[in-house]
Amino acid sequence: MEDNKKELKTIDVINIAKKLWARKKLFAKTLPIAFVLSCVFILGFPRYYNTDIKLAPELGGSSIGSSTLGSLASSFGFDLDNLQSNDAITPLLYPDLMEDNGFVTNLFNVRVKTVDGSIETTYHDYLQKHQKPVIWFVPIDWMKNLFRSEQKAEERTIDPYNLSKDEDAIAGSIRNNIKINFDKKTAVISISVKDQDPLICKTIGDSVKERLQEFITDYRTSKARTDYEYYMKLTMEAKQEYEKTRQQYGRMADASTNVALKSLELQLEDMENDLQLRYNTYTTLNTQMQASKAKVQERTPAFTVIKGASVPIKPAGPKRMIFVAFMLMLTFAGTSLYILRKQ
């Protein structure tokens, strides 16, 4: 019985193959047409390049990593020492920075240059005026521009949180071109940049890395820098008061050199005590200022670049051969279903 079923299935496959082979002329028509159309379609999309950066920031330590929970988590590949932090903004939130207009618009004025040197301008101007469009979208864009009301070009300061329509479109393009990811297991920040020019791809990758480092450093040291500025202000004021009191004490001491009056002696003694108090205040505040300055350095994170940005040699996409092969397979399958539709 089983042999009969196998024989029946073999006969069915052979019959299907015969039916398809009998309509080989149809395949000879559909496959070349699909090949030509898919080639023409995919050639309308400009090529782009990718570059990747991997960055390992220094994170705040914690005692959790040495606990039982930390040991258990490490057995599953998670390092809680890298994830635990007293900061409100943890590394897990770094990828969300691309959602902030302030961070994105900070890239508008980055100077970029194409690999052939023909274009040298800002990143905003490059995205707005020098991008190769998708050929099939050109008529649609032309129609949109035809009905769009012309606006006078005027210089204005960009407000990250009050963008114009064109500025918001450029910000959206930047978000599509740049991706930031954080690996929970290794605590490595990955930055991926896509662009139509390989040199600009590397330039923007380096710029994003630098701005991300600045953001992390500014955030991690913000409290310490505020304390340092506060103690610096108090120290300068205490120093001025001390200098002022010392000059007054010196003038009074000089004026009463040859005068033996008890009242003057008491005044000098009071001023001397006041001078000593002001000096003690100044030295105490100066010590606090130096300690807060050291705290800024202590809170400043170190960054290790695991993989730096490089100028890509080969384009990352679109995958033209893969696309054409997929369309040919899809056409073959569709034609086969059309032939066998009555079975």
Buried (B, 14 or more C-beta within 10 A) or exposed (E): EEEEEEEEEEEEEEEBEEBBEEBEEBBEEBBEEBBEEBBEBBEEBBEBBBBBBBBBBBBBEBEBBEEEEBEEBBEEEBBBBBBBBEEEBBBEEBBEBBEEBEBBBBBBEBEBBBBEEEBEBBBBBBBBEBEEEEEEEEEEEEEEEEEEEEEEEEEEEBEBEEBEEEBEEBBEBBEEBBBBEBEBEBBBBBBBBBBBBBBBBBBBBBBBBEBBBEBBBEBBBEBBBEBBEEBBEBBBEBBEBBEEBBEEBEEBEEEBEEEEEEEBEEBBEEBBEBBEEBBEBBBEBBEBBEEBBEBBEEBBBEBEEEEBBEBBEEBBBBEBEEBBEEBBEEBBEEBBEEBEEEE
